[in-house]
Amino acid sequence: MLSVVFLLLFVFPSCKKKDSDLGLDLIGTEALGVNTVDTFEIKTYCELQDSVTSGLKSANLLGSYQDPKFGKVEYATVTQILLSSNNPNFGDVGLISIDSVVLALKYTESTGVAKYGELDPQTFEVYELDEDIHRDSTYYTFSQVLTKPTNLVEVGSEVITPNPYGDAYVGQDTLEPQLRIRLDTNLGWQLINAQANGDLLDNETFKTFFKGLQIKVNNGMQANNEGAILYFDLTDLSSKMTIYYKEDTIAKSFDFTIDTDNAARFTQANFDMTGTYLEQVLNDTVSGEYEFYYQANHIWAALEFPDLLAIKNQQGLIVNKAELIVPAQFYPTDELFVPTTMFILYKDSTGKDLLIPDYVNPDGAYYESEGAYKFIITRYVQRVMTGEYQNNGLRITNSNFFSTATRAVFNGSQTTNKEKPKLIITYSNY
């Protein structure tokens, strides 16, 4: 269901109307008796998303950081690797010496940035899979996979300081930014020797022999705000594993690719909320009245309006404009920045989460000068008033929910901060 909802984001056209036009298409005639109400009760809390699909997304995530509000956040990537050509001929094995084996992962800024958090050193680990994964299977952030016990990262090469903004250099070649992890040369020998046994005949044969890789971090205890989640495009040709070797004195290389159309891949996530206020909010919705949250791949922010229908019984009621303002706690210098835009879902009578009809006329931008998100929800409120929609509340999420690690901290309805969430409805009677 989540995937269907987010697919719809790219179906609806994006356009905006001036405030003066809002509601005119609902009224049809000139409205009389204009009233404005901004004193609606608002309940705020968090809704856990515990079945988030993570296969074949636009970005794969890797890394960890310690969030002062959300606890330890950690991502790993699982992927098959493929032959760049069938039945490769490495040459005379007796004359071969392996210089290095390098796993390259190209950073992506498809969501606007290539990382979330601080670019501190991280300790990387790579393991060979010990079970098959399949492109047509459904994988979730909690999906586990068996791996062989040996860490394939070359001893002494485990700690890397990521740099998504600096070019990579291989010999005399300058490459786009990428994370390059040196692997044990024994892996190179394992793959070269497999050619003689027919295990490199084609990709179907190879995937049976070498099932893929799990790439993860092992950063232990981190201080608050230390570390980052990194974003990678594994469908780019720069994302690959390469054996660099010599046959006698002739330098050669062979690439194992991560192919867009044939390889299975997914992201694993671990959210350790132990002892955090988020854990308290999830276990006790009253706590969300003070502070509530959004977190990619994990949490939706939720709002309910118990007395929304208080104005319903007024004769000839037409909603001219309904605006929801949700303050967020964020400082411009914070590396754990809030998403630039969010959007809203409503629950239908069966409990399904659907886009509100106002998505064809969206706002949902973060206004830094006001420290708040603003949403136009006029059509949604009008349909609640007419009984077409049930008053089941709203959920705040983001179009990059599946492919980033962003989060937001919102002021609850009982916050001790100055600004509280507010629903402002302007309506008319005729």
SVG drawing of the C-alpha trace seen along z (x, -y; Angstrom):
<svg xmlns="http://www.w3.org/2000/svg" viewBox="-29 -38 85 65">
<polyline fill="none" stroke="black" stroke-width="0.4" points="0.0,0.0 2.8,-2.4 4.3,-1.9 1.0,-2.6 0.5,-5.8 4.0,-7.1 3.6,-6.1 0.6,-8.4 2.8,-11.4 4.2,-11.3 0.8,-11.0 -0.9,-14.1 0.2,-17.4 1.8,-20.0 0.3,-23.4 -0.6,-26.2 -3.4,-28.8 -3.4,-32.1 -5.1,-32.2 -7.8,-34.5 -8.9,-31.7 -9.0,-29.0 -12.6,-27.7 -14.1,-29.5 -14.4,-26.2 -16.2,-24.8 -18.6,-27.7 -19.8,-28.4 -21.5,-31.6 -20.4,-34.5 -20.2,-33.5 -21.9,-35.3 -21.2,-35.4 -17.5,-34.7 -16.1,-33.3 -12.7,-32.2 -12.0,-29.6 -8.5,-28.7 -9.3,-27.2 -9.8,-23.6 -8.5,-20.9 -5.6,-19.0 -4.2,-15.7 -0.7,-14.9 1.2,-11.6 3.4,-9.2 2.4,-6.3 5.0,-3.4 5.4,-2.1 6.7,1.4 6.4,3.0 8.4,0.6 9.5,2.1 13.1,1.4 13.9,3.3 14.9,1.5 14.5,-2.0 16.0,-5.1 18.8,-5.1 20.4,-2.5 21.4,-3.7 24.5,-2.8 26.0,-4.1 25.0,-5.0 24.7,-8.0 23.5,-8.7 20.4,-10.9 19.8,-12.8 16.0,-12.5 15.6,-9.2 18.5,-7.1 20.9,-5.0 20.0,-4.9 21.8,-2.3 21.5,-1.2 23.1,1.6 22.8,2.5 22.3,6.0 22.9,6.5 23.7,9.1 26.7,8.5 26.8,9.6 29.4,10.3 30.2,7.5 30.7,10.1 29.9,13.8 32.6,16.5 35.5,14.0 39.0,15.0 41.4,13.7 44.4,15.2 47.0,17.6 46.2,18.1 49.8,19.2 51.0,15.7 48.4,13.7 49.1,11.5 46.2,9.6 46.9,6.0 43.6,5.2 39.9,5.8 37.8,2.7 34.0,2.3 32.9,-1.1 29.6,-2.7 28.6,-5.9 27.1,-8.6 23.8,-10.0 22.2,-13.4 18.9,-12.3 17.0,-13.5 19.0,-16.8 21.9,-15.7 24.2,-12.6 24.2,-12.2 22.4,-12.9 24.5,-13.8 28.2,-14.5 31.0,-13.1 32.9,-11.4 35.0,-8.2 33.0,-5.0 34.1,-1.4 32.8,0.6 32.3,4.4 31.4,6.5 30.1,10.1 29.3,12.6 25.7,13.8 25.0,17.3 21.4,17.5 19.8,16.5 18.0,13.2 15.6,12.5 14.7,9.4 11.0,10.3 10.8,10.9 9.5,8.3 12.1,7.1 11.5,4.8 13.8,2.7 13.7,5.5 14.5,8.3 17.4,10.4 19.8,12.5 22.3,15.2 26.0,14.3 29.2,16.1 31.3,15.2 34.4,13.7 34.6,9.9 35.8,9.3 37.3,5.9 41.1,5.8 42.7,5.6 43.6,2.0 41.2,0.6 38.0,0.8 37.9,-2.8 37.0,-5.4 36.0,-9.0 33.2,-9.4 33.4,-12.3 30.3,-12.5 31.5,-15.8 35.1,-15.0 36.2,-13.3 37.7,-9.8 41.0,-9.0 42.0,-5.7 45.4,-5.9 45.3,-8.9 41.5,-8.8 39.2,-11.2 35.9,-9.7 32.6,-11.0 32.4,-10.9 32.2,-7.3 32.9,-5.2 35.8,-2.8 36.2,0.1 39.3,2.3 38.5,6.0 40.7,9.0 42.6,10.2 41.5,13.8 38.1,12.8 39.7,12.0 41.3,15.4 38.0,17.1 36.3,15.4 39.2,15.9 39.5,19.6 35.8,20.1 36.1,19.6 37.7,23.0 34.7,24.6 32.2,23.0 30.8,20.8 31.2,17.7 29.5,19.0 26.7,16.5 24.9,14.4 22.3,17.0 25.1,19.5 27.2,16.9 24.4,15.8 24.1,19.4 27.8,19.6 28.2,16.1 24.9,14.9 25.9,11.3 27.1,8.9 26.0,7.3 27.7,3.9 27.3,2.6 29.0,0.5 30.3,1.5 30.7,-1.9 30.0,-0.8 29.0,-3.6 28.7,-7.0 28.3,-10.4 25.1,-12.4 25.1,-13.7 28.2,-11.7 28.1,-9.8 25.9,-9.9 23.7,-7.9 25.1,-7.9 23.0,-7.7 24.2,-5.5 23.0,-4.9 23.7,-1.2 22.2,-1.3 25.0,-3.6 27.7,-1.9 30.3,-3.4 28.9,-1.2 30.8,2.1 33.4,4.4 36.7,4.6 39.6,7.0 42.8,5.2 45.5,7.7 48.5,8.3 49.1,11.2 52.8,11.4 53.6,7.6 50.4,6.5 47.9,4.6 44.4,5.8 41.0,5.5 37.6,7.1 34.4,5.5 31.5,7.1 28.5,4.8 25.2,4.1 22.9,4.2 19.7,2.1 17.5,4.8 18.8,8.1 20.2,7.6 18.2,7.8 19.1,5.2 17.5,3.8 18.3,1.7 18.2,2.9 17.5,0.6 17.8,0.7 16.3,-1.9 17.4,-1.6 15.0,-3.9 15.9,-2.6 15.5,-5.3 14.5,-8.0 11.4,-10.2 10.3,-8.8 10.0,-5.4 7.8,-7.0 5.6,-8.7 5.1,-5.4 4.1,-3.6 2.0,-6.5 0.2,-8.8 -0.3,-11.4 3.5,-12.1 3.0,-13.1 1.0,-16.1 4.3,-17.7 6.5,-16.6 5.9,-14.3 8.0,-13.1 8.5,-12.0 11.3,-9.7 12.0,-8.2 11.4,-4.5 10.0,-4.4 7.6,-7.0 4.7,-9.1 3.5,-12.2 -0.2,-12.0 -2.8,-14.6 -6.5,-14.3 -9.1,-17.0 -11.8,-15.8 -14.0,-18.9 -13.6,-19.5 -17.3,-18.9 -18.4,-21.5 -19.2,-23.9 -20.7,-21.2 -24.4,-21.9 -24.4,-25.5 -26.7,-26.0 -25.2,-26.2 -21.6,-25.8 -18.9,-26.1 -15.2,-25.8 -13.4,-28.7 -9.9,-27.8 -8.4,-25.4 -4.8,-25.7 -2.8,-23.5 0.3,-25.0 2.8,-22.6 5.8,-24.1 9.1,-22.1 12.1,-22.3 15.1,-23.0 18.1,-25.3 19.6,-26.2 23.1,-25.0 21.8,-21.6 23.2,-18.7 20.1,-16.8 17.9,-19.1 14.2,-18.8 12.7,-17.8 12.0,-20.9 8.5,-19.7 6.1,-17.2 2.7,-16.0 -0.5,-14.7 -2.4,-11.5 -5.9,-10.8 -7.4,-7.5 -10.5,-6.2 -13.3,-4.2 -11.3,-1.0 -8.1,-2.4 -6.2,-2.8 -3.9,-5.8 -4.6,-8.0 -3.5,-11.3 -5.8,-14.2 -7.6,-15.7 -5.8,-19.0 -2.6,-17.3 -3.5,-18.7 -3.0,-22.1 -0.3,-21.3 1.8,-23.4 3.5,-21.5 6.7,-23.6 8.9,-24.3 9.0,-28.1 12.3,-28.7 11.3,-32.3 8.4,-30.9 9.9,-27.6 6.8,-25.7 5.2,-23.6 2.1,-24.9 -0.5,-22.7 -3.6,-23.7 -6.3,-21.1 -9.5,-22.9 -11.0,-20.1 -10.2,-17.5 -12.0,-19.5 -15.0,-20.2 -15.4,-16.5 -15.3,-15.7 -18.0,-18.3 -20.2,-16.7 -19.6,-13.2 -17.8,-11.9 -14.7,-11.4 -14.6,-10.3 -12.9,-12.5 -10.0,-10.0 -7.2,-12.4 -4.1,-13.1 -0.6,-11.7 2.5,-13.8 5.2,-12.1 7.6,-12.8 7.9,-11.8 11.5,-10.5 10.3,-8.4 11.8,-5.2 15.2,-6.6 16.5,-9.0 17.2,-9.1 15.6,-12.5 13.5,-13.2 11.6,-16.1 10.6,-17.1 7.3,-18.8 5.8,-20.9 2.9,-19.0 -0.4,-20.6 0.8,-20.9 4.3,-22.0 6.1,-24.3 7.5,-26.1 5.9,-29.3 4.3,-28.0 1.7,-25.2 0.1,-23.4 -2.9,-25.2 -5.8,-24.5 -7.3,-27.7 -10.7,-27.3 -12.4,-30.1 -16.0,-29.2 -19.1,-30.8 -22.8,-30.4 -25.3,-30.9"/>
</svg>
